[in-house]
Amino acid sequence: MPVLRQTEFKASVVWLGHVPSGASLRAENVQRLQLDFSGDRGARHEGVNRPSCVRVKNLYPQGTEIRNVRQLTILSEEELTEIAREMGLDAVDPGLLGASVVIKGIPDFTHVPPSSRLQAPNGLTVTIDMENRPCVLPGREIEAEAPGHGAAFKPAAQGRRGVTAWVERPGALNVGDTLSLFVPDQRNWSHS
């Protein structure tokens, strides 16, 4: 019996970005990403392993080598629209947020269960790690393009910042591709 259940939800890839290595978070809009086990070659978050950061500071000293489960940042077009509305903008450029992939068609995308998979018809599969919490870095990029709006990003993106993900099966991803959503076949955690 499979432990991942295919859902009825399909996502359309509406935008792809490559975040070059370096200081800036900005992504360059591209039509295709060739993804391998290390993610997007030459990208800021490329690598099978990575140094630990503030996100896991309660587990490891900063800089400890750990598995890289945040090779990609995947956002929802629907949630980006809500972020922009709350910020008082017509739109938010996903490139300013360091996005790798923007999809549309999966409701409440930021909260799909960890370990869910998105699979393309060619077999490319990415595994969702967890919700990508908002931080101040995208706000700085937004402020540079839309003065007076950068500080509004973090509160507007709360619960809408998308997910981090890693490549489980390599392949090409193109704008216009359709991704099928698979979720873990398990009951919700009961901790009381």
N, C-alpha and C positions, 0 to 999 in steps of 0.2 A: 504494500500500500504506500503510495507517495506521501511524503511529509510536506510537500508544497502543493497547494490547491490552486489550479488556474481559476481566476475570477472572470466575470463577464466584462471587466474594465479593460479598455484599450486606450493607449495614449498616443497622440501624434507628436512627433518631434517637430517643434516649430522654430527652434533656434539652437545653434551650437556655438560654443566659444572655446578658444584656446587661451589659457592664461600663461604667458611666457614666464620662465623663471626670472626672478628679480624682485625688486622691492614693491612694485605696483601690483595691486589686486585685479586690475582691469583685464578683461578678456577681449580678445580679438574675435569678431564674428567670422565664422567659417561655415562652409557647406557640408563638411565631412570631417569626422574624427576617426582615425585609425587607432583603435584601442588594443593594447596588449596587456599582459599580466601586470605590468607596472603602471598601467593607466594610459594617459595621453603623453606620448614622448615629447620631452622638452618642456613640459608644463610645470608650473609652480608646485603642484602636489603629486608629481610623478614619483613612482618608486614602489617597490614591493614592501620595503620597510621605510620608516621615517623616525625622526627624533620626536619624543613625546613633547607635548605642548601643554598650555594652561588647561585644556579641556580634560586632561587626565592627571592633573597635578595631585589629586588625592590618592593616586595609585603609584606614580613613579616620580622620581626626581626629574625636573625638566631636562630634556636632551637625551633621555634613555632611549635606546633603539627599541622600537616596537613595530608590529605589523601595521602597514598602511591601509587602513580601511576608509580613508577619506581622500581617495584619488580623484573623485569627481564631486561636483556640487550640482544637484538636480533641483530645478525650481519648476513651479507650476505657473502657467500663464494666468490662470484664474486667480491664484493668490497674489501674483505680481500686480494684477489690476486692483485688487483690494488694498495692497500696500500703497500704490500710487494714489488711490482715492483718499485714503486716510492721511496721506502726506500733503494733499492739495495739489497734486501734479496730474497731468494728463496721462503720463506713463513713466515707468522706471526702466531705464536701459539695463538689461540683464548683464551687459558687459561691465557696468560699474559695480556689480555685486560679485564679480569673479565667477560667474556661472559657467558650467561646462555644457549643460543641457537644460533646455526649457521645453516642457511638455504641456499638452492640454488634454483634458478628458478624464482625469481621475479626481473625483471629489475629495476634499480634505487631504490632499496629497502629502502634506508635511507630516501627517500622523499615520501613514501606512505603517504596519508593524515592521520593526527591525527584522532583518533576514528575508524580507520580501524580495522577489526578483522581478526585473523588467527584462523581457526577452524579445529580441528582434526576429523577424522571419529567417534571417541568415544564421541564427543560432547565437549571435552575440548576446551575452547575458551579464547584467550588472546586479550586484547584491547591495541592497540598501542597508547601511550601517545604522543610522539613527537621525533624528531631527538635527538640523544644522541651526544652532541657536544664533540669533542676531548678535552682531558685534559692532564696534565703532568704525572699523575699516571701510565698509561700504559707505557709511555716512560721510566719511571724508571725501570719497570719490564723488558722491552725489553733490556735496557742498561745492566742489570745484566746478561742477557743471550747472548747478541750480542753487546759487547762493541763497541762504536762509532756509533751506530744506534738509540739509544733511543731518541735523540733530533729530529730526522727526523720523528718520529711518528705523532706528532700533525699536522704539515702541510700536511703530506701525507694522514692523515685520514679526513681532512676537507671535509665535504659533503659525507663521506663514513663510518661513525662511527656507523651506525645502529640506532636502536631506543630503547627507554625505553618502557616498557609495564607492564600491570597488569593483574591478573587472573580474568576474568569475570565469567567463569564456570570451576570449578575444574575438575581434572582428571589426568591421567598419560600421559606423553609424552615420546616417545621412539625414539632413533636413528632409522632412516628409515621411520618414520611416514610421511604422506603427510598432509600438511596444505592448506586449501582453503582460498583465500583472498577475504574478503568482504570490500567494501569501502562505505563511506557515499554517499547517492544519493542526491547530492546537487551541485549547480553551484559553480564555483570559486568565492571567495570573491572579490567584486568590491568596492574599497575604494577611488576612485577618484571622 
